Amino acid sequence: MAPPGTFDDGRTPLGPVRADGVAGARAARDVVLPLTRTRVADALTELGYPLFRDAAGDLGAMWAQAVFHLYLLGKDESVLQVRGSWHRRLAIERLPEVLTLLDSWNREFVGPKCYVRVLDDGLLSVVAESSVPLASGVSDNQLGRLIERGVGQGMRVMRDLEELYPDPAARAPGAS
């Protein structure tokens, strides 16, 4: 097996080269490299996403309707998972209608995978996640697109939840 960062025959990957023979910064973004937390953090920063690290060292980003965590899964941390949780919780009595919505999502769209979790306090948490195996590596351009896709697809689900369950505090008291 070749050392990390080289091909089996010992060559070092250089990425695409422009017609004038110079590998530019843009071409360097197409070089396939191993997936790392640092590269995920750099991609989040470049995308302008509001990045944070939780107590476990996992990366995340927050929006008005959701919190997204980005995990590197598997024994070699080569699976990128973008997991979004809706910012509100629902009463357990809403489980059948939430399951109907999420089942519809899972049948109609390639992603994200949507599910509901019953929390310890009996409330429901809605989750949307996208996972991509990247054992062969990923370029910076690909990584940025995968993160955008994971967050974008998750936000579509969150938007539908916001429409179905509008924030009651956003309405004036006594308004229906």
N, C-alpha and C positions, 0 to 999 in steps of 0.2 A: 504494500500500500504506500502511496506517495505521501511525503510530509505535507502537513496542512499548508494551503496556499500555493500548491504546485500541482501540475498534472502528473499522471502516472509515469510519463517519460522524463520528468524532471523540469519541464518548461514552467516558467512563471507566467500566470495570466496577465496580459497587459490591457485587455479590453480593445474596443474598436479604435482604429487609427484613422485620422482624417486623410484626405487625398494628399496633403502636403507632408504626410509622414509624422505629424505631431499628434500625440494623444492629448486631447483637450480636456478641460474640466467636465464638459458635458459628456464626453466619451467615457470618462472615468466613472461616471454615475451608472454606466451600464456594465461594469465589471461585477461578476458574481462572486460574492464573499459569504462566509458563514454568518448566520443569524446570531446577533448578540444583543444584550440589553442596551449597550452603549449605542449601537446602530439604531435601535428602536427609539431611544431617547432623542438621538440626533434627528431622526425622521419626524418625530412629533414636534420638535423645536422648529425645524424647517417648514413644516406645514402651518406653524403659528398656533398650534393647539395648546390649550392651557394645561401644561404638564405638571404632574406631581408624582412623588414617590411615597408609597404608604410605609407603615412600620416594618413590613416584611420585605421591603425593597422592590416591590412590584410597581410598575409604571402605570399611570392613569391620566385621564383628562376629564374635566368637568364642564358640563353645559347646563343650561337652565332646566332641561327636562331629563337629564341622565348623567350618570357617572360611568365612564368606560375605563376598564382595566385592560392592560395589554400584558398577556402572560406568554412566557416561553415554556412550552410543555414538552414532556417526553424526557427520557433519561439523558439525552444529549441536547435538550432544550432547542430542538429544531422545528417545533410546531408553534407557529404564531397564532395566538388566540386573542381576538378583540371581543371583549364581553361587556355589554352595556346593561345597566340596571336602571329601570325607570325610577325617577326621584320620589314618587309617592307610593304608598302601600294601599291595598284594597282589602275590604272586609271579606272574610272567608265565604260569606253568602254570595259573593259575586263570582265564585269559582266557575260555575257552569258557563256563564257568558264570556268570561275571560278565556276559558279553554276553547270556546267556539271561535273567538277572534284569532287566537294563536294557531289553532288547527287550520284555519283558512289561510293564514300567512304561510304556514309550513307546506301546504298543498300548492299554493299559487306561485310562490317565489322560490328561487334557488337559495337565497339567503336573505336574512340570517336565520339560523335555527332559533326558534322562540319557544320559551317554556315558562312555567310559573313555579315558584317555590313557596311552600308554606313555611313561614318563619316561626320561631319559638313562641312568639306572642300571638300566633293564630292569624296574623295578617298575611296577605299575598304579596310577593315580590315578582315583578315581571322582568324577564331577562331575555336579551337577544345576543347571540354570539355567532361569530364566524371564525373558523379554524382553517389554517393552511399549512400542510406539511412542507417544510423547506430544508430537508436534509441535504439537498444538493446545493444549497446556498440561495442567495437572492441579491439582486443588484439594488442600489439605492433607489433608482427609479421604480423598480418593482415594489420595494418595501413601502415607499410612500403611497403608491396606488393601492396596495393591499390594506394599509391602515385607513386611507380615505374611504375605500369600499366598505370595510368593516364598520367604521363609525357612521358613514352615510346610510348604509342599510339599516343599522340599528336605530338611527334617528328617525327613519321612516316609520318604524314600529312605534317609537315614542310619540311621534306626531299623531298617529292614529289613536293611541291611548289618550292623549290630551283632548282630542276631539270627542271621543266616546265618554270620557270622564273629566269634564272641565273642572278647574279649580274652584271650589265653592267660595273661597275667600276672595276671589276676583270679582264676585258679584256684590252689589250693595245689599246690606241687611234687609230682609223682607222681600227681596226680588226673587222671582222664580225662574 
